[in-house]
């Protein structure tokens, strides 16, 4: 089934629903779009941070602590 035919079929079903159920479907569609927007935003931020050189200095620092410095080890 193509996208357009699926949209048409959904619109036909929506036309048969009572007003309250149409509102529920609309709210759910809005929720799905919100989730997609958040996912795109999160992925964009992750990409920006990954490609950023802001924390490169941390890779150059020497290790000042080791396991020997721990007072207690958890298993």
TABEL-V687674 format. One record per pair of residues at least 12 apart in sequence whose C-alpha atoms are under 10 Angstrom apart, sorted by the first residue. I is the first residue (numbers start at 1). GAP is how many residues later the second one is. D is the distance in Angstrom with one decimal. If there is no record, write none. Layout:
BEGIN
I/GAP/D ; I/GAP/D
END
This chain:
BEGIN
14/12/9.8
END
